[in-house]
Amino acid sequence: ELEASLLSPSSFAAPSIRFPVFFATETEELLEMEHVVNEGFANGMQYQLSFTPSDGQPAVGTQFKSVTARNFQAWIPGSATQKPSSTVNDAVFDDEDYESLETDPDMEVLDEEDEDLDMDGEVESPAPAPSSSSNRLPTIAIVSHYDTLAAAPSMAVGADSNGSGVTVFLELMRLLSALYARASAPYDLLFLLTGAGHANFAGTTDWLSTSDQSLLKGIDMVICLDSLGGDNGDVLTLHSNANVKNANIQSLLQAFEDAFAVTGIRIQLDDSEETTSLDPDDEGEEDTYLWQHEPFAASRFLSATLTARNSSPSYLKRSAAGGVYDTKVDFNQLVRRTTAIAEGIARFIYRLSASKTKLISGSLAANREFMKSWSDLLSSRPR
């Protein structure tokens, strides 16, 4: 119990502590550093933390005002007005469903060579963002963050938080790319993987502040994926700041309910206000986001986070979730949930909520080997 308490980031991130405390693996270099510092203090010497910035000039006592985060972005363009090609299996779509897949006849037809992924899910040359035009398709953004945090950074693998979210994110990219190759769709898909999630989603806010405005204006909905591999029953929660009566939120929720029903998974909506402040006593402090959709909501995007956590954690508990004990996921649950999530998003895209047609099945079902390789990789190292 004492060890668990010491290794929990929440033990060291209380508002009364104004400096970071971390653990590191004991090495000869670290022991030598400790010896030099202790010997210096014994001889009346004092030390100051210094670092060398990019300009090469040493600086002492300088505070870091920003976080460097690397974001990754990919596109799957929507297409056409005609029926899906004849290669679509009747088990996937029937004639009645074809009619519901037809889109605005004025929408631009995009060439097949513009796709980001091939049918096997291998990454090809990135497709450019859709050009700014009056007939550009609306965009659905599917988003996740990949970094981890713990009191011992080298031990923070974050298998569930947010390794599971990234695993689902990558499999959704593969599945929806294959589906788009078979059936024309009325939406472009934007896949965004961001860094610095545990630094108040700094990667997300940076992407929002630096992206082209024409791209941002085309986004109709943002779906974030977070912590989907926990062994916590058969309930997923859709957290959103949007009005519960919003038509698109209701349509998405219905699509998930229909998709989840056949798998025994239930979904619930939490539309409470999640944003909080790290220290309630610090007036004027920047808001601290508990879910990744919140920076999008603050920029007035319709957005939600899908997660296996049924309630919003405090900021400190969210940071601790990816700690040193988060080393594995319930993989069978993760695969099952991934297929259901892909089915729900596909139903929302094609507006097939009331249909009994199953879109994600057979060759379009979640690939266990693909997911296992990513889950194992993400669970083996800090990020």
C-alpha positions in Angstrom: 0.0 0.0 0.0 2.9 2.4 0.8 4.6 1.5 -2.5 1.3 2.1 -4.4 0.9 5.5 -2.7 4.5 6.6 -3.4 4.3 5.6 -7.1 1.0 7.4 -7.7 1.4 10.7 -9.5 -1.5 12.1 -7.4 0.7 11.8 -4.3 3.1 14.4 -5.8 0.8 16.6 -7.8 -1.3 18.1 -5.0 -1.7 21.9 -5.3 0.4 22.5 -2.2 3.5 21.1 -4.0 5.0 23.6 -6.4 7.7 21.5 -7.9 7.7 18.2 -9.8 8.8 14.9 -8.1 9.7 11.9 -10.2 11.3 8.5 -9.8 14.0 7.2 -12.1 15.6 3.8 -12.6 18.8 3.6 -10.5 21.9 3.7 -12.8 25.6 4.3 -12.3 25.3 7.7 -13.9 22.4 8.7 -11.6 24.3 7.5 -8.5 27.3 9.5 -9.6 25.2 12.6 -10.0 23.7 12.1 -6.5 27.2 11.7 -5.0 28.4 14.9 -6.7 25.4 16.9 -5.5 25.5 15.5 -1.9 29.3 16.2 -1.7 28.7 19.7 -3.0 26.0 20.5 -0.4 28.3 19.1 2.3 30.9 21.6 1.3 28.4 24.5 1.3 27.9 24.6 -2.5 24.5 25.5 -4.0 23.1 24.2 -7.3 20.6 25.7 -9.8 18.8 23.8 -12.6 20.0 24.9 -16.0 19.4 23.8 -19.5 20.7 24.7 -23.0 17.9 26.0 -25.3 17.9 25.6 -29.1 20.0 28.8 -29.6 22.9 27.1 -27.7 23.1 29.8 -25.0 22.9 28.3 -21.5 20.0 29.6 -19.4 19.5 29.4 -15.6 16.2 29.4 -13.8 14.2 29.7 -17.0 10.7 28.4 -17.0 9.2 26.4 -19.8 6.2 28.2 -21.2 5.2 25.7 -23.9 5.1 22.0 -24.6 6.5 20.5 -27.8 4.0 18.0 -29.1 4.1 15.9 -32.3 0.7 15.4 -33.9 -0.1 13.0 -36.8 -2.9 13.5 -39.3 -4.4 11.4 -42.0 -7.3 11.6 -44.4 -9.8 9.2 -46.0 -11.8 11.2 -48.6 -15.5 10.7 -49.0 -16.7 10.2 -52.6 -19.3 10.1 -55.0 -22.9 10.2 -55.8 -23.4 6.8 -57.4 -24.1 3.5 -55.8 -21.3 1.6 -54.1 -19.4 -0.5 -56.6 -20.6 -3.9 -57.6 -17.9 -5.5 -55.4 -20.0 -4.7 -52.3 -21.3 -7.9 -50.9 -25.1 -8.3 -50.6 -24.5 -9.2 -46.9 -23.1 -5.8 -46.4 -25.7 -3.7 -48.3 -29.1 -4.5 -49.8 -30.9 -2.5 -52.5 -32.9 -0.5 -49.9 -29.6 0.4 -48.1 -28.1 1.6 -51.4 -30.7 4.3 -51.7 -29.8 5.6 -48.2 -26.1 5.8 -49.2 -26.8 8.2 -52.1 -25.5 11.7 -51.5 -26.0 15.2 -52.8 -25.6 15.0 -56.6 -23.5 18.2 -56.5 -20.8 16.6 -54.4 -17.4 16.3 -55.9 -16.2 12.8 -57.0 -12.7 12.1 -55.6 -10.4 9.6 -57.4 -9.5 6.3 -55.8 -5.9 7.2 -55.9 -6.5 9.8 -53.2 -7.1 7.3 -50.5 -4.8 7.1 -47.5 -4.9 3.4 -46.9 -5.3 0.4 -49.1 -7.6 -2.5 -48.3 -5.0 -4.3 -46.3 -4.5 -1.2 -44.1 -1.0 -0.4 -45.2 -0.1 3.3 -45.0 0.5 4.9 -48.4 1.5 8.4 -49.3 -0.7 10.8 -47.3 -3.6 12.3 -49.2 -3.8 16.1 -49.1 -6.6 17.7 -47.2 -9.6 18.4 -49.3 -9.3 21.7 -51.2 -11.3 24.6 -50.1 -14.4 24.7 -52.3 -18.1 25.3 -52.0 -18.9 21.6 -52.7 -16.4 20.1 -50.3 -17.8 17.2 -48.2 -18.3 17.8 -44.5 -15.7 16.1 -42.3 -15.9 13.8 -39.3 -12.7 13.9 -37.2 -11.7 10.8 -35.3 -9.2 11.7 -32.6 -7.0 10.2 -29.9 -3.9 11.0 -27.9 -0.9 8.8 -27.4 1.3 10.0 -24.5 1.6 8.6 -20.9 2.5 10.0 -17.5 3.6 8.5 -14.2 5.8 9.4 -11.2 8.3 7.1 -12.8 8.2 8.2 -16.4 10.3 5.3 -17.7 7.6 2.9 -16.3 4.6 4.7 -17.7 3.4 2.5 -20.6 -0.3 3.4 -20.3 -1.7 0.2 -21.8 -5.3 1.3 -21.3 -4.7 5.1 -21.0 -4.3 5.7 -23.8 -2.7 2.7 -25.5 -6.2 1.2 -26.0 -7.5 4.4 -27.5 -4.6 4.5 -30.0 -5.1 0.8 -30.9 -8.8 1.3 -31.6 -7.9 4.5 -33.5 -5.5 2.7 -35.9 -8.0 -0.2 -36.4 -10.8 2.2 -37.2 -8.6 3.8 -39.8 -8.0 0.5 -41.5 -11.7 -0.6 -41.3 -13.2 2.6 -42.4 -10.7 2.9 -45.3 -11.8 -0.5 -46.5 -15.4 0.4 -46.1 -15.0 3.6 -48.1 -13.3 1.7 -50.9 -16.5 -0.4 -51.2 -19.2 2.2 -50.6 -19.3 5.9 -51.5 -19.8 8.1 -48.4 -21.1 11.6 -47.7 -18.3 12.5 -45.3 -14.5 13.0 -45.5 -12.8 11.4 -42.5 -10.0 13.1 -40.7 -7.8 11.0 -38.3 -5.9 13.0 -35.8 -3.4 11.5 -33.2 -2.1 14.1 -30.8 0.7 14.4 -28.3 0.9 16.1 -24.8 -2.5 14.7 -23.7 -1.3 14.8 -20.1 -0.2 18.4 -20.5 -3.8 19.6 -20.6 -4.1 18.3 -24.2 -1.6 20.8 -25.4 -1.1 18.9 -28.7 -4.9 19.2 -29.4 -5.0 22.9 -28.6 -1.9 23.5 -30.7 -3.5 21.7 -33.7 -6.6 23.8 -33.3 -4.7 27.0 -33.2 -2.4 26.2 -36.2 -4.7 24.4 -38.6 -6.1 26.1 -41.7 -9.4 27.8 -41.0 -11.0 26.3 -44.1 -10.2 22.8 -42.8 -11.7 23.6 -39.4 -14.8 25.1 -40.8 -15.5 21.8 -42.6 -15.6 19.7 -39.5 -19.1 18.6 -38.5 -18.3 16.3 -35.6 -15.3 15.2 -33.5 -15.2 11.8 -31.9 -12.4 11.2 -29.4 -11.2 7.7 -28.2 -9.9 7.3 -24.7 -9.3 4.3 -22.4 -11.4 1.6 -24.1 -9.6 -1.5 -22.8 -10.5 -1.6 -19.2 -12.2 -4.7 -17.6 -15.2 -2.7 -16.3 -18.2 -4.4 -17.7 -20.2 -3.9 -20.8 -20.9 -0.2 -20.7 -19.2 2.5 -22.7 -19.9 6.2 -22.1 -20.2 9.0 -24.6 -19.0 12.2 -22.8 -20.1 15.4 -24.5 -20.6 19.1 -23.6 -23.2 19.4 -26.3 -26.9 19.8 -25.6 -28.4 16.4 -25.1 -31.1 17.3 -27.6 -28.6 18.1 -30.4 -29.8 16.1 -33.4 -26.3 14.9 -34.4 -25.5 13.8 -30.9 -28.8 11.9 -30.7 -28.1 10.4 -34.2 -24.6 9.2 -33.1 -25.9 7.8 -29.8 -28.7 5.9 -31.7 -26.2 4.6 -34.2 -24.0 3.3 -31.3 -27.0 1.8 -29.5 -28.1 -0.1 -32.6 -24.5 -1.3 -33.3 -23.8 -2.3 -29.7 -27.1 -4.2 -29.2 -26.0 -7.3 -31.0 -22.7 -7.4 -29.0 -24.3 -7.0 -25.6 -22.5 -3.7 -25.0 -24.5 -0.8 -23.7 -23.8 2.9 -24.2 -24.8 5.9 -22.0 -24.5 9.6 -22.6 -22.9 12.0 -20.1 -23.5 15.6 -21.1 -22.3 17.2 -17.9 -19.8 20.1 -18.0 -16.4 18.4 -17.5 -13.9 21.3 -17.7 -12.4 22.1 -14.3 -9.4 24.0 -12.8 -6.3 22.3 -11.3 -6.6 24.4 -8.2 -10.0 25.8 -7.3 -8.4 28.5 -5.1 -6.4 29.9 -8.1 -8.7 32.4 -9.7 -7.9 33.2 -13.3 -6.1 30.0 -13.8 -6.4 28.3 -17.2 -9.1 25.7 -17.4 -7.9 22.1 -17.2 -9.5 19.7 -19.6 -10.5 16.2 -18.3 -11.5 14.8 -21.7 -10.0 15.3 -25.2 -13.2 16.6 -26.7 -13.3 19.6 -24.4 -10.7 21.7 -26.2 -12.8 21.1 -29.4 -16.0 22.0 -27.5 -14.3 25.2 -26.2 -13.7 26.1 -29.9 -17.4 25.5 -30.6 -17.1 22.1 -32.3 -19.7 19.4 -31.8 -17.5 16.8 -30.1 -17.6 13.9 -27.7 -15.3 11.3 -26.1 -16.1 7.6 -26.2 -14.5 5.7 -23.3 -15.0 2.8 -20.9 -14.8 5.2 -18.0 -18.4 5.9 -16.9 -17.6 9.1 -14.9 -15.2 11.9 -15.3 -12.1 11.6 -13.1 -10.5 14.5 -11.3 -7.5 16.0 -13.1 -5.1 14.2 -10.8 -6.8 10.8 -11.2 -6.8 11.2 -15.0 -3.1 11.8 -14.9 -2.5 8.9 -12.6 -4.6 6.5 -14.9 -1.6 6.0 -17.2 0.7 5.2 -14.3 3.1 2.4 -13.6 0.3 -0.2 -12.9 -1.5 0.4 -16.2 0.3 -2.4 -18.0 -2.4 -4.5 -19.7 -5.9 -4.4 -21.2 -8.7 -6.9 -21.5 -7.8 -7.6 -25.2 -10.9 -9.7 -26.0 -13.1 -6.8 -24.7 -11.0 -4.4 -26.8 -11.5 -6.3 -30.0 -15.2 -6.7 -29.3 -15.6 -3.0 -28.6 -13.6 -2.0 -31.6 -15.9 -3.9 -34.0 -19.0 -2.3 -32.3 -17.5 1.2 -32.4 -16.7 0.9 -36.1 -20.2 -0.4 -36.8 -21.7 2.6 -34.9 -19.6 5.2 -36.7 -20.4 3.5 -40.1 -24.1 3.6 -39.3 -23.9 7.3 -38.4 -22.0 8.0 -41.6 -24.4 6.2 -43.9 -27.5 7.0 -41.8 -28.5 3.4 -41.3 -29.4 3.6 -37.6 -32.8 1.9 -38.1 -31.5 -0.8 -40.5 -30.6 -4.3 -39.5 -27.9 -4.4 -42.1 -24.5 -5.1 -40.6 -21.7 -3.0 -42.2 -18.6 -4.2 -40.2 -18.5 -8.0 -40.6 -16.6 -10.7 -42.4 -13.5 -9.3 -44.0 -14.4 -5.9 -42.5 -14.4 -7.2 -38.9 -11.7 -6.1 -36.4 -8.4 -7.8 -37.2 -7.1 -9.4 -34.0 -3.5 -9.8 -35.1 -3.3 -6.2 -36.3 -4.7 -4.9 -33.0 -2.6 -7.3 -30.9 0.6 -6.2 -32.5 -0.2 -2.5 -31.8 -1.5 -3.2 -28.3 1.6 -5.2 -27.4 3.9 -2.5 -28.8 2.1 0.4 -27.0 2.1 -1.6 -23.7 5.8 -2.2 -23.8 7.3 1.3 -23.7 6.6 4.8 -22.4 5.4 7.5 -24.8 
